[in-house]
Amino acid sequence: MSSSLKDIDFQHMGRTCLGHAARRTANLLTRHYNRHMAELGLELTQAQLLAAIADGSASSAAEIARFLGIDRSTLARNLKPLEAAGLVCRQDGNGRKVLPVLTPLGEAKVIEIHRTWLKAQEAVSTLLGPDGADAVRTQMSTLRKAVHILESQEKPTEDTPSQSDHDETSLSGHQS
């Protein structure tokens, strides 16, 4: 059976597509946090990267990238302006690994980030209420797990992200 464009309900697709809903929500939420982080001269992605480095539990840049859900080349691009601003430097790790670490200026910036993040987080969490915020986090986690399952069914096992990709936990082991 062939279909034509007139046979497709694009409005229904837009209303029901989980990918579209997640993207719209992520973009809106990112703008909210970016408005707060702008006073620090940062965007949310940079603030998250600095916080992941500050956590100190990652043993490699690749581990930080996995936690943030980005590839290593994206991590490298995001590190460049932070290095140029004197917030991050690179430290040799085990073997060929190079680990980004905070400079003293970066440590001070992460303290500012935390204060600013608390305000942004509180604004959204207050509107959702404690049960609503927990429900959103739970459903987002469930959605990520479902997509991981689908990815593992679609790709060869060697390309599939493992449970250790830190999608469900922070670098220090706490629920994200």
N, C-alpha and C positions, 0 to 999 in steps of 0.2 A: 504494500500500500504506500503510495507516495503522498507526501503532504506539500502544501504550498504555504507561503507566508500567512495567507489569510486564515489558515487552519490552526495557527499557533496563537495561544493566548499569552502574549508577552506580559500583560499586566499581572496575570497569575504567576508567571515565572518570577517577576520582580518581587511580588508579595511573599512568595514561598521559598525562594532560593536562600539556603543557609549561608552560602558563600557571600551573596550580596548583602544579606543582613549583617554578617560578621564584619565585612569590609566597611559598610556604612557606619556601624557602631564603633569600630576601631578608629576610623578617621575622625569621627566626632569626639571621641574620648581623647585621642591624641591631641587634637586642637585644644581641648580643655587643659590638659597637662602642659602643653606647650605655652599657653598663655601664662601659666604660673612660672614655668622655667625661664621664660623670656627675660624676667627681671635679673636672672643670673647669667644671661647671655648664652643660654643653652637651649637645646631642644630635648624632648623626652628621650629620644634614642641615645643622645650623648649622656644624659643624666643616668639612664639605666646602665650604660656601659661603665661609667665611672663607679656606680654602686656595685656592679658585678666585680670590678677590679678591687674595690675596697673590701669586699667580702673576704678576699684572700684565700679562699679554699680551692680555687681553680689551679690545676697543675700545668695548664697550657693555655695559649691563646685559643686553640681549637675548642677547648672545653668551655671557655667563655662564650665563644660563638654559638656553640650548641645550646647553651643555657639561654642565650638571647634569641635563639631561633633564626640566626643569620648564618651565611656562609663565611668562610675565612677571608675571602676577598672583600666582602662588605665590612667585616670587622676592621681590616687593614685600612680601608678608606675612612671609616669612622674614627680610627685612632689618630690619623694624621693631624686633624685640626686640634685635637686634645694635646698631642705632643707639641705642636707649634705654639699652643697657649701656655706650655710649661706645666700642664696638669698631670701628664703621664710621661714616663720614660720606659724604655725596654730593658729588661734584665735577662741575662742568659740563665736558662734553666738546665734541667737534666738533658744531656746529649745535645741535639740540635734545637731543642725547644727554646723559644724566646717568649718571655712572659711580660705583659705590660704591668707596670706597678705605678702607684700614685707617687707623685712628688709631694713635698710638704704643701705646696700651693694646691695640689689636687686634693690632699686630705682636707684642707680648709674648705675647698669648694664642695666636697661631698657632705660636710656638715651643713653647709648652706642648702644643698640639694635636699637633704633629709627634712629640714625645717619647712622648705617650700613644698615638698611632696606631701608632707602631713596636711598642710592647708588644702591642697588640691584634692587629696584623698578624702579628707573630712567633708568637703563640700558635696562630693558625689555620694559618699556613704551615708551622710545625713539624710539626703533625699530618698535613698533606697531603704534606709532603716537597716538594722543589723541583720535581720532575717533575709531581707532582699539582697544585700551585698553578698551574704554567704551563698544564697541560692544562685546568683549570677556566677560566682566563682566555681561553684559545683557544676553548673551546666556547661560552662566554658571548658572545664576539665574533662567532662564527659564527652563533649564534642571533639576535643583534641584526641582523646583516647580512641574514639570511633574512627577518626581520620587516620591515625597511626595503624589501626587494624586494617583499614582499606589499603593503605600504602603497602603494608606487609604482604597483602594478598596480590597486589598488582606488580610488585617489583621483586627481583631476585633478592634473596636474604642478605647478600653481602652489601647491597645498597640501602637497605632498610634501616632507619634510625632505631637504635636500641632503646630500651627503657632507661638506659643511663644517659639519654640525651637531655636529661634534666628539665623536660618540658613540664613535669608536674611538681617539681620541687625546686627550691632555690639552691644555689651552690652549697649552702650550709645545711641543706636537708629539710628546710621548712616548706610547707605548702605555699605555692605562689598564688 
